[in-house]
């Protein structure tokens, strides 16, 4: 049976998630930042005979899950996957592959390399990199919407602006950017932060500014700050050119991550 988590189970769940901190980062971080339930976040446990097989989380239109054992209530799991509010789901590739493929019939998948950085290798000069503030939200969103690589995951423009503004304003996310006049031409941010690790995401350089090392600069500055606080930065990539940048900076691949989009 899949049911909503109880407040009395929060500490137990966080302790379980800490045992696999990188793979459970999204769930752990969302609970740490937002609590157990808001109007945009819900958390369920899959239970059978007092044994917990999995934890499931909805954050806005995103769904992520982690298996402690397996999905016991397959019908309940599919019901949540088919929720009309959900259009993106993600999880460890090995865990997704362990479940019946029929559960994911409405999703199209891509798989990415999962990397972490425990020590930076290069000393990159970052003269033009600045920390983003909430006032930069519109410019950042405009650049996101102009890049083909992000087209599959673009949300409503006004929603994206508001979400970026809220995260930067509340300090739930940090970002480093490069401007050319009033245009953000390079960007990297943290999409999730916990007390032990951070997820680096939203890395881009506008096409006409590529091959200048700008992506290396924003990722380097962001990673350096996180490491200085004792947090391990992690990221995903499926583009070999991007991968070469990350590995050159000191990131190492340790797993695969799968993201599915409805349709």
C-alpha positions in Angstrom: 0.0 0.0 0.0 1.2 3.5 -0.9 0.4 6.0 1.7 1.4 9.5 2.8 4.3 9.7 5.2 3.6 10.5 8.8 5.5 13.2 10.7 6.7 10.6 13.3 8.5 8.8 10.4 10.5 11.8 9.2 13.6 11.2 11.3 13.7 7.5 10.5 13.3 8.3 6.8 16.1 10.9 6.8 18.5 8.5 8.5 17.7 5.8 5.9 18.2 8.3 3.0 21.6 9.3 4.5 22.9 5.8 3.9 22.9 6.5 0.1 23.4 10.3 0.1 24.1 11.0 -3.6 21.3 8.9 -5.1 18.8 10.1 -2.6 19.9 13.8 -2.8 16.7 15.1 -4.4 14.4 13.4 -1.9 16.6 14.2 1.1 17.1 17.8 0.0 13.5 18.5 -0.8 12.4 17.2 2.6 15.2 19.2 4.3 14.2 22.4 2.5 10.4 22.1 2.3 9.3 19.7 5.0 7.0 16.7 4.4 4.2 18.4 2.6 3.3 21.6 0.9 1.0 22.6 -1.9 3.8 21.7 -4.4 5.4 18.7 -2.6 4.0 15.3 -1.5 5.8 12.3 -0.1 4.6 8.7 0.1 5.9 5.4 1.5 5.2 2.0 -0.1 4.5 -0.4 2.7 3.8 -4.1 3.0 3.4 -5.9 6.4 5.2 -3.0 8.2 8.1 -3.1 5.8 8.9 0.0 3.7 9.9 -0.9 0.2 10.3 2.6 -1.4 9.8 6.4 -0.9 8.1 8.5 -3.6 8.1 12.3 -3.9 6.3 14.8 -6.1 7.9 18.2 -6.4 5.7 20.5 -8.6 5.6 18.6 -11.9 8.5 16.3 -11.0 8.3 12.8 -9.6 11.3 10.9 -8.1 11.5 7.7 -6.2 14.1 5.5 -4.3 13.8 1.8 -3.6 14.9 0.4 -0.2 13.7 -2.9 -1.5 11.1 -2.9 -4.2 7.7 -1.4 -5.2 5.1 -3.5 -3.5 2.0 -1.6 -4.7 2.6 -1.5 -8.5 -0.9 -0.2 -9.2 -0.5 2.6 -6.7 2.9 3.5 -8.1 1.5 3.7 -11.6 -1.4 5.9 -10.4 1.1 8.5 -9.1 3.2 8.3 -12.3 0.1 9.0 -14.3 -1.0 12.0 -12.2 -1.7 14.8 -14.7 0.4 17.2 -12.6 3.4 15.0 -13.3 5.3 15.3 -16.6 8.9 14.5 -15.6 10.1 11.5 -13.5 13.6 10.4 -12.5 15.5 7.7 -10.6 18.6 5.6 -10.6 18.8 3.6 -13.9 19.4 0.3 -12.0 16.3 0.9 -9.9 14.1 1.8 -12.9 15.4 -1.3 -14.8 14.3 -3.5 -11.8 10.7 -2.6 -12.3 8.2 -3.7 -15.0 8.6 -1.6 -18.1 4.8 -1.3 -18.3 4.8 1.1 -15.4 6.6 3.7 -17.6 4.7 3.2 -20.8 3.8 6.9 -21.0 7.3 8.2 -20.6 10.2 8.7 -23.0 13.6 8.3 -21.3 17.1 9.5 -21.5 20.0 8.3 -19.4 22.9 10.5 -18.1 26.2 10.0 -16.3 26.1 10.7 -12.6 29.3 12.4 -11.3 30.6 13.9 -8.1 33.6 16.1 -7.4 35.6 15.7 -4.1 38.5 17.9 -5.2 39.0 20.4 -8.0 41.9 19.7 -10.3 42.3 22.9 -12.3 42.8 26.5 -11.1 40.4 28.3 -13.4 40.4 32.1 -13.8 36.9 33.5 -13.4 37.2 37.3 -13.9 33.6 37.8 -15.3 31.7 35.4 -13.1 29.3 36.8 -10.6 26.9 35.4 -8.1 23.3 35.6 -9.4 20.7 37.5 -7.3 16.9 37.3 -7.5 16.9 40.4 -9.7 18.6 38.3 -12.4 15.8 35.8 -12.6 14.2 37.1 -15.8 17.5 37.3 -17.7 18.3 33.8 -16.6 14.9 32.5 -17.7 15.2 34.2 -21.1 18.5 32.5 -21.8 17.1 29.1 -20.7 14.2 29.4 -23.2 16.6 30.2 -26.0 18.7 27.1 -25.8 17.7 24.0 -27.8 19.1 21.5 -25.3 16.6 22.6 -22.7 13.6 22.7 -25.0 12.2 19.3 -23.7 12.1 20.6 -20.1 11.0 24.2 -20.7 8.1 25.1 -18.5 5.8 28.2 -18.8 8.1 31.2 -19.0 6.4 33.2 -16.2 6.5 30.1 -14.0 10.2 29.6 -14.6 11.0 33.3 -13.8 9.0 33.0 -10.5 10.7 29.7 -9.6 14.2 31.1 -10.2 13.3 34.3 -8.3 11.9 32.4 -5.3 14.9 30.0 -5.1 17.5 32.7 -5.3 15.6 35.1 -3.0 15.1 32.4 -0.3 18.7 31.1 -0.7 17.4 27.6 -1.5 19.6 27.8 -4.6 22.7 29.6 -5.6 23.9 30.4 -9.1 26.9 31.9 -10.9 26.5 33.7 -14.2 28.3 35.7 -16.8 26.7 38.7 -18.4 27.3 40.3 -21.8 25.5 43.7 -21.4 22.0 42.7 -20.3 22.1 39.1 -21.5 23.1 36.1 -19.3 25.5 34.2 -21.5 26.7 31.5 -19.1 25.1 29.9 -16.0 25.3 27.2 -13.4 23.2 26.7 -10.3 22.5 24.3 -7.5 19.1 22.6 -8.0 19.2 20.8 -4.6 21.4 21.3 -1.5 21.7 19.2 1.6 24.0 19.4 4.5 26.4 17.1 2.8 26.1 17.5 -1.0 24.7 19.7 -3.7 23.4 19.0 -7.2 24.8 21.3 -9.9 22.4 21.9 -12.8 21.3 24.4 -15.4 24.8 24.6 -16.9 24.7 26.5 -20.2 26.6 28.8 -22.5 24.6 30.6 -25.2 25.6 29.1 -28.6 27.3 32.2 -29.9 29.6 32.4 -26.9 30.8 28.8 -26.7 34.4 27.6 -26.9 35.5 30.5 -24.6 35.7 28.4 -21.4 32.6 30.1 -19.8 30.9 26.9 -18.8 34.1 25.8 -17.0 34.3 29.1 -15.2 30.7 29.1 -13.8 30.9 25.4 -12.8 34.3 25.9 -11.2 33.2 28.9 -9.2 30.1 27.1 -8.0 32.0 23.9 -7.2 34.8 25.7 -5.4 32.3 27.5 -3.1 30.4 24.3 -2.3 33.6 22.3 -1.5 34.8 25.1 0.8 31.6 24.5 2.8 32.3 20.8 3.1 29.6 19.9 0.5 30.3 17.5 -2.4 29.0 18.8 -5.7 27.3 16.3 -8.0 26.0 16.7 -11.6 24.5 14.8 -14.5 25.7 14.9 -18.2 25.0 13.1 -21.4 26.9 15.3 -23.8 30.6 14.1 -24.2 31.8 17.6 -24.7 30.2 18.7 -21.4 31.6 15.5 -19.8 35.1 16.4 -20.8 34.8 19.8 -19.1 33.5 18.3 -15.9 36.1 15.6 -15.7 38.9 18.1 -16.4 37.7 20.1 -13.4 37.8 17.0 -11.2 34.3 15.3 -11.5 34.2 11.5 -11.6 31.4 9.3 -12.8 30.0 6.9 -10.2 26.5 5.9 -11.5 23.8 6.5 -14.2 20.6 8.5 -13.8 17.5 8.2 -15.9 15.0 11.0 -16.6 11.6 10.4 -18.3 9.3 12.9 -19.9 5.6 12.2 -20.6 4.4 12.0 -24.1 
